[in-house]
Amino acid sequence: MKTFYKHIFLLTCVTAGFSAIAQDFSVSGYVKDSASSEVIVGATIYEPTTNTAVISNEYGFFSMRLKSGAYTLECSSLGTKS
């Protein structure tokens, strides 16, 4: 039984080490109409490789957490071009 707990502890330490290496970061900003500079409420910001999506709030603001790497974000809203 003691060996079992040692293995669980070791597994926890290794897993914590991997999560420390793969650091997350935040991408945030405002979605605005390019012609009028008005904020776009309820726009969908989508990252296809991780299948992650968020929606802009009443101020056009969004924030998304991703793992370290290179990504392309897609933004769309009803009645606007992507």
A tleap script that builds the chain and sets N, CA, C and O, in Angstrom:
source leaprc.protein.ff14SB
mol = sequence {
  NMET LYS THR PHE TYR LYS HIE ILE PHE LEU
  LEU THR CYS VAL THR ALA GLY PHE SER ALA
  ILE ALA GLN ASP PHE SER VAL SER GLY TYR
  VAL LYS ASP SER ALA SER SER GLU VAL ILE
  VAL GLY ALA THR ILE TYR GLU PRO THR THR
  ASN THR ALA VAL ILE SER ASN GLU TYR GLY
  PHE PHE SER MET ARG LEU LYS SER GLY ALA
  TYR THR LEU GLU CYS SER SER LEU GLY THR
  LYS CSER
}
set mol.1.N position { 0.829 -1.199 0.000 }
set mol.1.CA position { 0.000 0.000 0.000 }
set mol.1.C position { 0.869 1.258 0.000 }
set mol.1.O position { 0.541 2.249 -0.653 }
set mol.2.N position { 1.988 1.208 0.743 }
set mol.2.CA position { 2.884 2.347 0.806 }
set mol.2.C position { 3.479 2.651 -0.575 }
set mol.2.O position { 3.634 3.812 -0.954 }
set mol.3.N position { 3.808 1.592 -1.314 }
set mol.3.CA position { 4.357 1.755 -2.660 }
set mol.3.C position { 3.329 2.399 -3.588 }
set mol.3.O position { 3.687 3.213 -4.440 }
set mol.4.N position { 2.078 2.047 -3.431 }
set mol.4.CA position { 1.011 2.635 -4.236 }
set mol.4.C position { 0.980 4.147 -4.061 }
set mol.4.O position { 0.883 4.878 -5.047 }
set mol.5.N position { 1.059 4.626 -2.832 }
set mol.5.CA position { 1.034 6.069 -2.574 }
set mol.5.C position { 2.279 6.762 -3.110 }
set mol.5.O position { 2.211 7.910 -3.549 }
set mol.6.N position { 3.415 6.071 -3.078 }
set mol.6.CA position { 4.639 6.644 -3.653 }
set mol.6.C position { 4.475 6.825 -5.157 }
set mol.6.O position { 4.897 7.840 -5.712 }
set mol.7.N position { 3.858 5.836 -5.822 }
set mol.7.CA position { 3.640 5.935 -7.267 }
set mol.7.C position { 2.659 7.054 -7.603 }
set mol.7.O position { 2.860 7.788 -8.571 }
set mol.8.N position { 1.616 7.183 -6.820 }
set mol.8.CA position { 0.649 8.265 -7.033 }
set mol.8.C position { 1.333 9.623 -6.850 }
set mol.8.O position { 1.107 10.545 -7.634 }
set mol.9.N position { 2.159 9.742 -5.828 }
set mol.9.CA position { 2.875 10.994 -5.582 }
set mol.9.C position { 3.817 11.307 -6.744 }
set mol.9.O position { 3.874 12.444 -7.213 }
set mol.10.N position { 4.556 10.295 -7.208 }
set mol.10.CA position { 5.476 10.487 -8.331 }
set mol.10.C position { 4.715 10.897 -9.590 }
set mol.10.O position { 5.134 11.810 -10.302 }
set mol.11.N position { 3.616 10.235 -9.861 }
set mol.11.CA position { 2.794 10.573 -11.027 }
set mol.11.C position { 2.279 12.010 -10.937 }
set mol.11.O position { 2.255 12.723 -11.940 }
set mol.12.N position { 1.872 12.433 -9.753 }
set mol.12.CA position { 1.395 13.799 -9.549 }
set mol.12.C position { 2.514 14.803 -9.809 }
set mol.12.O position { 2.283 15.838 -10.434 }
set mol.13.N position { 3.717 14.510 -9.339 }
set mol.13.CA position { 4.856 15.417 -9.550 }
set mol.13.C position { 5.216 15.524 -11.030 }
set mol.13.O position { 5.489 16.616 -11.526 }
set mol.14.N position { 5.217 14.406 -11.726 }
set mol.14.CA position { 5.537 14.410 -13.157 }
set mol.14.C position { 4.479 15.181 -13.929 }
set mol.14.O position { 4.815 15.986 -14.797 }
set mol.15.N position { 3.212 14.949 -13.627 }
set mol.15.CA position { 2.120 15.651 -14.298 }
set mol.15.C position { 2.202 17.146 -14.037 }
set mol.15.O position { 1.989 17.945 -14.949 }
set mol.16.N position { 2.505 17.532 -12.809 }
set mol.16.CA position { 2.644 18.959 -12.477 }
set mol.16.C position { 3.806 19.566 -13.245 }
set mol.16.O position { 3.735 20.721 -13.665 }
set mol.17.N position { 4.867 18.808 -13.433 }
set mol.17.CA position { 6.016 19.295 -14.205 }
set mol.17.C position { 5.667 19.546 -15.648 }
set mol.17.O position { 6.086 20.552 -16.221 }
set mol.18.N position { 4.899 18.643 -16.256 }
set mol.18.CA position { 4.478 18.830 -17.644 }
set mol.18.C position { 3.571 20.042 -17.792 }
set mol.18.O position { 3.688 20.787 -18.765 }
set mol.19.N position { 2.681 20.246 -16.851 }
set mol.19.CA position { 1.778 21.388 -16.959 }
set mol.19.C position { 2.527 22.698 -16.760 }
set mol.19.O position { 2.109 23.732 -17.279 }
set mol.20.N position { 3.629 22.668 -16.016 }
set mol.20.CA position { 4.429 23.883 -15.852 }
set mol.20.C position { 5.197 24.208 -17.128 }
set mol.20.O position { 5.433 25.378 -17.430 }
set mol.21.N position { 5.590 23.171 -17.882 }
set mol.21.CA position { 6.321 23.381 -19.135 }
set mol.21.C position { 5.389 23.938 -20.211 }
set mol.21.O position { 5.757 24.875 -20.919 }
set mol.22.N position { 4.206 23.379 -20.338 }
set mol.22.CA position { 3.237 23.813 -21.352 }
set mol.22.C position { 2.430 24.980 -20.792 }
set mol.22.O position { 1.316 24.799 -20.300 }
set mol.23.N position { 3.001 26.166 -20.871 }
set mol.23.CA position { 2.363 27.321 -20.259 }
set mol.23.C position { 1.238 27.859 -21.126 }
set mol.23.O position { 1.326 27.891 -22.353 }
set mol.24.N position { 0.191 28.276 -20.455 }
set mol.24.CA position { -0.946 28.879 -21.132 }
set mol.24.C position { -0.720 30.382 -21.270 }
set mol.24.O position { 0.087 30.970 -20.550 }
set mol.25.N position { -1.430 30.980 -22.188 }
set mol.25.CA position { -1.417 32.431 -22.311 }
set mol.25.C position { -2.813 32.894 -22.690 }
set mol.25.O position { -3.644 32.100 -23.132 }
set mol.26.N position { -3.060 34.166 -22.515 }
set mol.26.CA position { -4.362 34.755 -22.843 }
set mol.26.C position { -4.245 35.615 -24.082 }
set mol.26.O position { -3.273 36.348 -24.264 }
set mol.27.N position { -5.246 35.512 -24.923 }
set mol.27.CA position { -5.400 36.416 -26.063 }
set mol.27.C position { -6.674 37.189 -25.771 }
set mol.27.O position { -7.720 36.594 -25.511 }
set mol.28.N position { -6.591 38.497 -25.812 }
set mol.28.CA position { -7.778 39.296 -25.527 }
set mol.28.C position { -7.783 40.534 -26.414 }
set mol.28.O position { -6.753 40.942 -26.950 }
set mol.29.N position { -8.951 41.113 -26.551 }
set mol.29.CA position { -9.062 42.319 -27.361 }
set mol.29.C position { -10.503 42.721 -27.551 }
set mol.29.O position { -11.404 42.189 -26.902 }
set mol.30.N position { -10.710 43.655 -28.436 }
set mol.30.CA position { -12.039 44.164 -28.750 }
set mol.30.C position { -12.359 43.870 -30.208 }
set mol.30.O position { -11.494 43.986 -31.076 }
set mol.31.N position { -13.592 43.493 -30.471 }
set mol.31.CA position { -14.046 43.270 -31.838 }
set mol.31.C position { -14.793 44.529 -32.258 }
set mol.31.O position { -15.785 44.922 -31.644 }
set mol.32.N position { -14.282 45.163 -33.341 }
set mol.32.CA position { -14.887 46.405 -33.826 }
set mol.32.C position { -15.114 46.326 -35.322 }
set mol.32.O position { -14.397 45.627 -36.038 }
set mol.33.N position { -16.117 47.049 -35.783 }
set mol.33.CA position { -16.396 47.180 -37.199 }
set mol.33.C position { -15.270 48.001 -37.822 }
set mol.33.O position { -14.927 49.069 -37.314 }
set mol.34.N position { -14.694 47.507 -38.919 }
set mol.34.CA position { -13.558 48.205 -39.520 }
set mol.34.C position { -13.946 49.551 -40.135 }
set mol.34.O position { -13.111 50.452 -40.208 }
set mol.35.N position { -15.190 49.703 -40.575 }
set mol.35.CA position { -15.616 50.957 -41.201 }
set mol.35.C position { -16.015 52.008 -40.172 }
set mol.35.O position { -15.619 53.168 -40.285 }
set mol.36.N position { -16.795 51.612 -39.168 }
set mol.36.CA position { -17.336 52.588 -38.224 }
set mol.36.C position { -16.641 52.594 -36.862 }
set mol.36.O position { -16.869 53.498 -36.059 }
set mol.37.N position { -15.807 51.606 -36.596 }
set mol.37.CA position { -15.133 51.429 -35.302 }
set mol.37.C position { -16.097 51.147 -34.151 }
set mol.37.O position { -15.713 51.237 -32.985 }
set mol.38.N position { -17.339 50.809 -34.471 }
set mol.38.CA position { -18.292 50.434 -33.427 }
set mol.38.C position { -17.971 49.033 -32.948 }
set mol.38.O position { -17.584 48.172 -33.738 }
set mol.39.N position { -18.133 48.801 -31.640 }
set mol.39.CA position { -17.878 47.467 -31.101 }
set mol.39.C position { -18.956 46.504 -31.586 }
set mol.39.O position { -20.096 46.903 -31.822 }
set mol.40.N position { -18.589 45.250 -31.729 }
set mol.40.CA position { -19.535 44.226 -32.165 }
set mol.40.C position { -19.823 43.312 -30.978 }
set mol.40.O position { -18.957 42.565 -30.523 }
set mol.41.N position { -21.040 43.389 -30.497 }
set mol.41.CA position { -21.490 42.588 -29.362 }
set mol.41.C position { -21.886 41.202 -29.862 }
set mol.41.O position { -22.557 41.085 -30.887 }
set mol.42.N position { -21.482 40.160 -29.157 }
set mol.42.CA position { -21.879 38.804 -29.500 }
set mol.42.C position { -21.125 38.202 -30.671 }
set mol.42.O position { -21.594 37.234 -31.269 }
set mol.43.N position { -19.967 38.753 -31.013 }
set mol.43.CA position { -19.156 38.168 -32.082 }
set mol.43.C position { -18.521 36.876 -31.581 }
set mol.43.O position { -18.168 36.774 -30.406 }
set mol.44.N position { -18.376 35.904 -32.451 }
set mol.44.CA position { -17.738 34.640 -32.091 }
set mol.44.C position { -16.284 34.672 -32.539 }
set mol.44.O position { -15.990 34.918 -33.708 }
set mol.45.N position { -15.377 34.419 -31.598 }
set mol.45.CA position { -13.951 34.329 -31.891 }
set mol.45.C position { -13.587 32.860 -31.733 }
set mol.45.O position { -13.779 32.277 -30.666 }
set mol.46.N position { -13.055 32.259 -32.810 }
set mol.46.CA position { -12.874 30.812 -32.871 }
set mol.46.C position { -11.449 30.470 -33.273 }
set mol.46.O position { -10.882 31.090 -34.173 }
set mol.47.N position { -10.872 29.476 -32.598 }
set mol.47.CA position { -9.554 28.955 -32.962 }
set mol.47.C position { -9.760 27.504 -33.393 }
set mol.47.O position { -10.031 26.652 -32.547 }
set mol.48.N position { -9.637 27.196 -34.713 }
set mol.48.CA position { -10.037 25.889 -35.230 }
set mol.48.C position { -9.170 24.698 -34.810 }
set mol.48.O position { -9.700 23.598 -34.659 }
set mol.49.N position { -7.871 24.872 -34.617 }
set mol.49.CA position { -7.037 23.711 -34.294 }
set mol.49.C position { -7.308 23.165 -32.893 }
set mol.49.O position { -7.152 21.967 -32.655 }
set mol.50.N position { -7.711 24.030 -31.969 }
set mol.50.CA position { -8.033 23.579 -30.607 }
set mol.50.C position { -9.537 23.502 -30.382 }
set mol.50.O position { -9.995 23.075 -29.322 }
set mol.51.N position { -10.301 23.918 -31.386 }
set mol.51.CA position { -11.763 23.932 -31.288 }
set mol.51.C position { -12.232 24.767 -30.088 }
set mol.51.O position { -13.147 24.375 -29.364 }
set mol.52.N position { -11.592 25.910 -29.895 }
set mol.52.CA position { -11.904 26.810 -28.789 }
set mol.52.C position { -12.633 28.034 -29.332 }
set mol.52.O position { -12.236 28.605 -30.348 }
set mol.53.N position { -13.702 28.430 -28.645 }
set mol.53.CA position { -14.462 29.601 -29.087 }
set mol.53.C position { -14.919 30.405 -27.878 }
set mol.53.O position { -15.212 29.850 -26.819 }
set mol.54.N position { -14.973 31.706 -28.053 }
set mol.54.CA position { -15.525 32.619 -27.046 }
set mol.54.C position { -16.403 33.633 -27.768 }
set mol.54.O position { -16.343 33.764 -28.990 }
set mol.55.N position { -17.211 34.340 -27.005 }
set mol.55.CA position { -18.110 35.351 -27.566 }
set mol.55.C position { -17.789 36.698 -26.931 }
set mol.55.O position { -17.571 36.787 -25.722 }
set mol.56.N position { -17.763 37.740 -27.747 }
set mol.56.CA position { -17.487 39.080 -27.219 }
set mol.56.C position { -18.649 39.553 -26.351 }
set mol.56.O position { -19.808 39.226 -26.606 }
set mol.57.N position { -18.314 40.331 -25.318 }
set mol.57.CA position { -19.343 40.796 -24.380 }
set mol.57.C position { -20.006 42.092 -24.870 }
set mol.57.O position { -19.840 42.483 -26.026 }
set mol.58.N position { -20.747 42.739 -23.994 }
set mol.58.CA position { -21.497 43.944 -24.378 }
set mol.58.C position { -20.608 45.131 -24.737 }
set mol.58.O position { -21.093 46.135 -25.258 }
set mol.59.N position { -19.292 45.019 -24.456 }
set mol.59.CA position { -18.340 46.068 -24.832 }
set mol.59.C position { -17.494 45.654 -26.036 }
set mol.59.O position { -16.582 46.375 -26.439 }
set mol.60.N position { -17.806 44.476 -26.610 }
set mol.60.CA position { -17.024 43.959 -27.728 }
set mol.60.C position { -15.746 43.270 -27.289 }
set mol.60.O position { -14.934 42.885 -28.131 }
set mol.61.N position { -15.549 43.106 -25.982 }
set mol.61.CA position { -14.318 42.530 -25.437 }
set mol.61.C position { -14.405 41.005 -25.403 }
set mol.61.O position { -15.466 40.433 -25.155 }
set mol.62.N position { -13.260 40.359 -25.659 }
set mol.62.CA position { -13.162 38.903 -25.528 }
set mol.62.C position { -11.819 38.541 -24.902 }
set mol.62.O position { -10.864 39.315 -24.970 }
set mol.63.N position { -11.755 37.382 -24.303 }
set mol.63.CA position { -10.513 36.852 -23.739 }
set mol.63.C position { -10.542 35.338 -23.896 }
set mol.63.O position { -11.549 34.690 -23.610 }
set mol.64.N position { -9.417 34.781 -24.356 }
set mol.64.CA position { -9.332 33.353 -24.633 }
set mol.64.C position { -7.997 32.829 -24.112 }
set mol.64.O position { -6.956 33.445 -24.343 }
set mol.65.N position { -8.020 31.691 -23.408 }
set mol.65.CA position { -6.790 31.055 -22.936 }
set mol.65.C position { -6.415 29.919 -23.876 }
set mol.65.O position { -7.250 29.088 -24.233 }
set mol.66.N position { -5.139 29.895 -24.275 }
set mol.66.CA position { -4.623 28.866 -25.167 }
set mol.66.C position { -3.279 28.377 -24.653 }
set mol.66.O position { -2.610 29.066 -23.884 }
set mol.67.N position { -2.896 27.204 -25.075 }
set mol.67.CA position { -1.561 26.685 -24.774 }
set mol.67.C position { -0.555 27.420 -25.649 }
set mol.67.O position { -0.914 27.977 -26.686 }
set mol.68.N position { 0.658 27.421 -25.242 }
set mol.68.CA position { 1.730 28.056 -25.972 }
set mol.68.C position { 1.811 27.506 -27.395 }
set mol.68.O position { 1.751 26.291 -27.585 }
set mol.69.N position { 1.947 28.371 -28.393 }
set mol.69.CA position { 2.003 27.950 -29.792 }
set mol.69.C position { 1.554 29.057 -30.723 }
set mol.69.O position { 1.338 30.192 -30.298 }
set mol.70.N position { 1.416 28.722 -31.988 }
set mol.70.CA position { 0.965 29.680 -33.001 }
set mol.70.C position { -0.460 29.322 -33.407 }
set mol.70.O position { -0.766 28.155 -33.654 }
set mol.71.N position { -1.321 30.314 -33.474 }
set mol.71.CA position { -2.729 30.087 -33.766 }
set mol.71.C position { -3.246 31.136 -34.735 }
set mol.71.O position { -2.666 32.214 -34.869 }
set mol.72.N position { -4.342 30.811 -35.409 }
set mol.72.CA position { -5.066 31.747 -36.237 }
set mol.72.C position { -6.484 31.853 -35.687 }
set mol.72.O position { -7.185 30.848 -35.573 }
set mol.73.N position { -6.900 33.048 -35.353 }
set mol.73.CA position { -8.248 33.252 -34.827 }
set mol.73.C position { -9.175 33.682 -35.957 }
set mol.73.O position { -8.797 34.446 -36.844 }
set mol.74.N position { -10.394 33.170 -35.897 }
set mol.74.CA position { -11.425 33.560 -36.854 }
set mol.74.C position { -12.509 34.284 -36.076 }
set mol.74.O position { -12.881 33.864 -34.980 }
set mol.75.N position { -13.011 35.365 -36.638 }
set mol.75.CA position { -14.037 36.146 -35.980 }
set mol.75.C position { -15.233 36.277 -36.917 }
set mol.75.O position { -15.079 36.594 -38.097 }
set mol.76.N position { -16.428 36.031 -36.379 }
set mol.76.CA position { -17.629 36.165 -37.198 }
set mol.76.C position { -18.784 36.673 -36.352 }
set mol.76.O position { -18.809 36.512 -35.132 }
set mol.77.N position { -19.722 37.281 -37.024 }
set mol.77.CA position { -20.920 37.784 -36.376 }
set mol.77.C position { -22.014 37.890 -37.429 }
set mol.77.O position { -21.730 38.079 -38.611 }
set mol.78.N position { -23.250 37.771 -37.001 }
set mol.78.CA position { -24.361 37.873 -37.941 }
set mol.78.C position { -24.341 39.241 -38.629 }
set mol.78.O position { -24.189 40.274 -37.976 }
set mol.79.N position { -24.491 39.231 -39.907 }
set mol.79.CA position { -24.570 40.482 -40.658 }
set mol.79.C position { -23.232 41.135 -40.959 }
set mol.79.O position { -23.196 42.262 -41.452 }
set mol.80.N position { -22.124 40.445 -40.671 }
set mol.80.CA position { -20.795 41.006 -40.952 }
set mol.80.C position { -19.952 39.988 -41.692 }
set mol.80.O position { -20.257 38.795 -41.680 }
set mol.81.N position { -18.900 40.449 -42.331 }
set mol.81.CA position { -17.938 39.557 -42.961 }
set mol.81.C position { -17.015 38.995 -41.899 }
set mol.81.O position { -16.727 39.667 -40.908 }
set mol.82.N position { -16.544 37.759 -42.094 }
set mol.82.CA position { -15.572 37.160 -41.165 }
set mol.82.C position { -14.223 37.862 -41.309 }
set mol.82.O position { -13.267 37.510 -40.617 }
savepdb mol mol.pdb
quit
